[in-house]
Amino acid sequence: MQEHKKNIIGGLNKLFDHRVRLGIMAMLLVSERVDFNQLKAQLGITDGRLAGHIKALEEAKYIEALKQFIGKRPNTSYHVTGAGREAFKEHLDALERLLTLRDNLPPREGD
């Protein structure tokens, strides 16, 4: 039975366990590029918290930064790499498998 549980969650990527990283990846997958301030505003977090989560995703090579100037102001935007796209797809597939298991559970007493 323990082995069965291990296989059920085996496809989940620990890097996407945190809701902020999940949100970053979801936003970047629907947009070609998203800048730091857009991510911060949409996720409702501080600069420091966002920077830490971005760093973890960059170190895993799941996202890349593009640093440029818009006018005289610095701007950093991010995009998902091929490896990041694949890793996130595998994570979502694993979540779907978990949801399928839920749908196949027998009804609880009293339901």
C-alpha positions in Angstrom: 0.0 0.0 0.0 2.8 2.5 0.8 4.4 1.8 -2.6 1.1 2.6 -4.2 0.9 6.0 -2.5 4.5 6.8 -3.6 3.5 6.2 -7.2 0.5 8.4 -6.9 2.5 11.5 -6.1 5.7 10.5 -7.9 5.0 12.8 -10.8 4.5 15.9 -8.7 7.4 18.4 -8.9 8.4 19.7 -5.5 9.5 23.0 -7.0 5.8 23.7 -7.8 4.5 22.8 -4.4 4.4 26.5 -3.4 1.4 28.4 -4.7 3.5 31.4 -5.7 5.7 29.3 -8.0 2.6 27.6 -9.4 1.2 31.1 -10.1 4.4 32.3 -11.7 4.5 29.3 -14.0 0.8 29.6 -14.9 1.2 33.3 -15.8 4.3 32.7 -17.9 2.7 29.9 -19.8 -0.2 32.1 -21.0 1.9 35.1 -21.8 5.1 35.1 -23.8 6.8 37.4 -21.3 5.7 38.9 -18.0 7.7 41.6 -16.1 8.5 41.6 -12.5 6.0 44.3 -11.5 3.2 42.5 -13.3 4.0 39.2 -11.5 4.2 41.1 -8.2 0.8 42.8 -8.7 -1.0 39.7 -9.9 0.3 37.5 -7.2 -0.1 40.1 -4.5 3.4 39.6 -2.9 6.4 41.7 -2.0 9.5 42.2 -4.1 11.6 40.1 -1.8 9.2 37.1 -1.7 8.8 37.2 -5.5 12.6 37.5 -6.0 13.2 34.4 -3.9 10.7 32.3 -5.9 12.0 33.5 -9.2 15.5 32.7 -8.2 14.5 29.1 -7.4 12.8 28.7 -10.8 15.8 30.3 -12.6 18.2 28.0 -10.8 16.2 25.0 -12.0 16.4 26.5 -15.6 12.6 26.6 -15.7 12.4 30.4 -16.4 14.8 32.9 -17.9 15.1 36.7 -17.3 15.5 39.4 -19.9 16.9 42.6 -18.5 16.5 45.7 -20.6 15.7 49.4 -20.3 12.4 50.9 -21.3 13.2 54.5 -21.7 15.6 55.2 -18.9 14.0 52.7 -16.5 15.3 49.2 -16.0 12.8 46.4 -16.7 13.2 42.7 -16.0 10.8 40.3 -17.7 10.6 36.5 -17.6 9.7 33.6 -19.9 9.3 29.9 -19.5 12.1 27.7 -21.0 11.4 24.4 -22.8 12.5 22.5 -19.7 10.2 24.6 -17.6 7.2 24.0 -19.9 7.8 20.3 -19.9 8.3 20.1 -16.1 5.1 22.1 -15.5 3.1 19.9 -17.9 4.3 16.8 -16.1 3.3 18.4 -12.8 -0.2 19.2 -14.1 -0.6 15.7 -15.5 0.3 14.3 -12.1 -2.3 16.5 -10.5 -4.9 15.4 -13.0 -4.1 11.7 -12.2 -4.7 12.5 -8.5 -8.1 14.1 -9.3 -9.0 11.0 -11.4 -8.3 8.9 -8.3 -10.7 11.1 -6.3 -13.4 10.6 -8.9 -13.0 6.8 -8.6 -13.3 6.6 -4.8 -16.3 4.8 -3.4 -18.9 7.1 -1.8 -18.4 7.7 1.9 -21.0 6.6 4.4 -23.8 9.2 4.8 -23.2 10.7 1.3 
